[in-house]
Amino acid sequence: MDYLPIFVATDKRPVLVVGGGTVAERKIRLLLRTGAQVRVVSPEICDGLKQLEQKGRIEWIQRAFENQDLEEAWLVYAATDDPFLQKRVAREAEARRVLVNTVDDRDNCSFIMPAIVDRSPVMVAISTGGTSPVLARRLRDTMERLLPQATARLAEFVGEVRDHITRAIPEFSRRRRFHEWLVDGPVARFIRAGQEDEARQRFEAALKEDGLFGEGHVYLVGAGPGDPELLTLKALQTLQAADVIVHDGLVDERVLDLARRDAEFIDVAKKAGHHRLSQARINQLLAERAEAGEVVVRLKGGDPFVFGRGGEEITYLRERGIAYEVVPGITAAVGCAAYAGLPLTHRDHAHSVWLVTAHCRESVDTLDWNDLAHSRQTLAFYMGVRQIGRVQSQLTAHGRHPDTPVAFVENGCRPEQRVIVGRLGSMSELAERHQLQSPALIYVGEVARLAGELNWYGQAPIVAETSAEQLQQAVV
């Protein structure tokens, strides 16, 4: 390592800043957050520093730098545009064994400033050794997204109760396990949800009753429509905390790769003609693993509450007193339409959206086709590849114009995405000609034709021959 990473206490300690421009101001504002006593030496200072000086937050010595300015300093920042002055400050500080940072001049620094993620008292400092500040900032941005804002309050809470834990649990190994439960379990979840009274009650109960802190928890998590970058931050955090991940077959492998490496993966894929596990058995599995004290993620493609049977699963858990949370995801109809350039609503063409499941003959026959056949609305059919002929015949029989545009989005939001655009009257023939395969979303409505014009992701869409007159008739 070229640098020793340390955190320095500067509260009530003098720090010298040579220079009075905007770069110096950025350093000074950071120092003031740590309680440092900042002295600025510069013939002139910027407006922001003048305001700080007028409020008594910094001391300004209005002259050029002199060597004796270093005498009482713990740290020194040289933030000027004069390279000779920068080197002089560094040389004199080195002679006095005072740590110095010369801004944008790594060779003359005895310490460098990292990119900082602040969740005080939790601090994350990221450094590239001065080689690429831009890369350090990019990494900081990633960490900002990964660390919940509630991390700060969780750290404060743990600090407040630390002595209580030490007195109540003298055995080291069990105390360590309790701390792990504290930062991973229900207390942390209550704090993230802003329910601090509940967090404290749960902590106190666990401290009094041996073994109580081993309870499990279930997260119902939406994995989104495919692209792992569409995963929500909270979904990513739960994946990385899970002991067990019970996932559907439609969950992209790239999403599973984001989970912690030692997690157990259980595939409960439901595919046409074959169910690996029944829904009743899945419900039991979630409950059994949570009752064993594990953190369980039930991972579903899209959103767990849109044709994902999430409501049935949490009803089962609730009846058994098992703690759960729901982490929504981008549902497939929304994600696949966006990646196909197909606006679900449009001021000129569609004022409402229907999300419809068509995975079997029975579900298709229960739909209200009179309402679905109205124009100026978008229909998004889930699990409808095997029922395309039925959808086509029912819509046309109930008055939807045969020239109404349709779009198939196969493997949406994935590198192999394929978009096919045509018209309702030839929908079955179009699907057969291009051998449409699941998973695919079927969109019916005037906006579907826009997928042929606005598509931006993956290969160019396949657009069947449809005349402008036909499309205009469909809109009318």
Secondary structure by P-SEA (a helix, b strand, c coil): ccbbbbbbbcccbbbbbccccaaaaaaaaaaaaaccbbbbbcccccaaaaaaaaacccccccccccccccccccbbbbccccaaaaaaaaaaaaaacbbbbccccccccccccccccccccbbbbbbcccccaaaaaaaaaaaaaacccaaaaaaaaaaaaaaaaaaacccaaaaaaaaaaaaccaaaaaaaacaaaaaaaaaaaaaaccccccbbbbbbccccccccccccaaaaaaaaacccccccccccaaaaaaccccbbbbbbccccccccccaaaaaaaaaaaaaaccccccccccccccccaaaaaaaaaaaacccbbbbbcccaaaaaaaaaccccccccccccccccccccaaaaaaccccccccccbbbbbcccccaaaaaaaaaaaaccccccbbbbbcccccccbbbbbbcccaaaaaaaaacccccbbbbbcccccccccccccccbbbbccccaaaaaaaac
